[in-house]
Amino acid sequence: MDLHNIRESYNFDSLDQLKANRNPMIQFNSWFTQYKSLGIKDYNAMAISTVKNNEPESRIVLLKEIRNNGLVFYSNYESNKGQSLAKNPNISVLFFWREQERQVRIKGVVRKIDTQDSEAYFEKRPYLSQIGAAASNQSRPIESRSALEIKFQKFQTKFPEGTQVPMPEEWGGYLIEPFEFEFWQGREGRLHDRLIYTSNSDDWNIHRIQP
């Protein structure tokens, strides 16, 4: 398959260092809010990469909270990603917002959020999502799809809709605490704008890099 002739023109916006917010979390929140306003499905999707046995692994998860000090997502702590993060808490995050010709890359370190915060979010999840989290040993093998559905149905019988589904002990939230951001804005002729924010004690250093 020859993809050499695929070409795109980038002219949605520009990214001026003098106009960008000096706090990358505020700058991120501004871009995220703009993208959210488009009403695109899964606008909060992000690719996260972890390292296990010196091998990188990437997957899509959903951003569930923006805090002043980082980003929150939820998972099974015993999943592949959970095991990777337990051994190596460094994480890389990528947001790709095609419609606005933007990317945000983030490097950070993760830590588990407080259990009560995870429980508060779990209680807000749809019933079937709660059952799915309770029934699934995420990333572990299972013999068939039908076996998975039977397991799911057993949990539905045990916890009928309208009753409280207990949050699994191995499930909860992670906070990504960033130490580096890259904001990328597509520009004409591949002269893309790229601003790098690096953590410096209580402040951030900002510099432009070449596309």
N, C-alpha and C positions, 0 to 999 in steps of 0.2 A: 504494500500500500504506500503510495507516494503522497506525502503531505507537504512537500516542499513549497507548493504554490499557495498555501493558505496564508492570507494576509489580513491584518486588521488595522484600522485607523483609530488612533486614540486621541480624542479631543474633548472629553467630558469636562475636565477641570484641570487646575494646576495646584501645586502645593508649594507655597512660599514659606521659607523658614521664618521670616519676620512676622508672618501672620499666624503661623502654627502655635498652638498653646504650648507653653513650656512644660506643662505637666502632661505626660503621654496618656495617662488614664483619662484626663479630660478630653484630649484630642481624640482618643479612641471612642469615648462615649459619644462625642459629636458625630463622628463618621458612622458609628453603629446606629445612632438614632436616625440619621439620614437614610441609611439603607433600610432600616425597619419600616420607615414611612412608605416604602414602595409596595409593601404588602406581599412580598415574595415568600412562598412556602419555605420553611426551614431557614429563614433569614438568620437565625442564631446558630447555624451549623458551623463547626470549626474542625479542622484536621489537627489532631494531636499526634506527636511522635515521641515514643519512648525508646529506651535501649534495653534489650534483654540478651544476655550472653554475647555482648558486643555486636548484636545485630539490631538495627533500627526497625521499628514497627510503627505503622501509621494507621489511623482509623478516624472516622467522622464521629464526633459526639456533639451534643447540644449544649451551648452556653446557657446557664440557668440564672445567673446573677452576676451583676457588675458591682463590685465593692470598691471603695476608695483605694484599697491596697491589692486588688487583684480580681481574678475571674473564677467563678465557681461552676463546676460540673459534677455530675453524680455517676456512680458506677458501683459495681460489685468489687469489693476490695480484694477478693480472691480470684478475680478474672486475670487474664494475661496481662492487661495493662496495670492492674493493681499489684500483681507480683513484680512487674518491672519497676514500678514506682516505689515499692517497698525497698528494693535493692539500690535503685538509682533515682532519686527524686527530681532529677533534671528533666525538663520537658520543653518541647518546641511546639508552638501553636501557629496555625496558618488560617487566616480568614481570606477568602477570595470572593470579592463582590464584583462580578463581571459587569453588571448593568451600570456600574459607576466607575468601571475601569480602575479598581482599587484592590490592593492587597495590604494586609497587616500581618507581619511576622512578629512573634513574641518568643523570647527565651525566658524561662523562669524556673522556679523550684516549687514543688507542690507540698502541701501538708493537708492532713485530714481536718475538716471543719468540726466544730463541736457536735456531739451526738444529738443534742436537743435541736440544733438547727437542721440536721438531716431529718429528724423525726417530723419536724414542723413541715418540711417540704414534702416528705413521703405522704403525710396525711392529706395533702392537697392534690395528689396525683389521681388520675382516673382509676376507678376500681380495677379494671383489667390490667392496667399498668402496675398496680400494686401486686396483683396476683402473679403477673409475669415475673416481677422482681423476686417474689417469695418462692416461686416454683423453680426458677432456673438457677442451676449451678453454672454460672456464665463461664464460657470457654471450655467447659469440660465435655468430653465425648458422650454421646447418647446413641443408642442403636438405631433409632428411626424417628421419623417425624411423628408417627402414630404414638410412639412411646412418650414423646414430649407432650403431645396433646392429652394423653391419659394422665400424665403427671399434673398438667395444668388443671384438668377437670377435677382431680382429687383435691387440689387446693381450693377450687371454687366450692366444692361440697363442704370442705372443712370451714371455710370462711365465706358464707353466702353474702351476696351483695346487700349492703345495708349494715353489715357488722364490721367491726374494726379488724383490718388486716395488719398484723404486727410487722413492723419493719425488720427485715432480717439483720442479724448482728453483723454480718459481713458486707452490708450495703451502706453507702453513705456518700457524702460530698467531699470533693477536693477543692482546695483553694490554690490557684496558680498565682504565685507572687513573682511578678516580672522583674527582671534586671536589665532587659534590653528589648526595645521595640524598633521595628522598621516599618515606616509608612511609605507605601509605593503608590504613586499616581501615574497612570499611563499618559504619555504625551506623544505628539506627532513625531514621526521620524525616529522612534525609539529613544528619544531624549527624555526618558522617563524621570520624574521627580522621585528621589529616594532620600528620606530623612531618617537618621539613626539616633535613637535616644539610648544612652547608657547611664546606668545608675551610678551616682557619685555621692555616697553618704546620704544626706537628706535632700539632695538636688539631682538634677539630670543634666548631662552634657548632650548637646545636639550638634550634629554635623551632617552635611550633605555628602553622599557618595555618588560616584558615576554610575550610569545605567549599564 
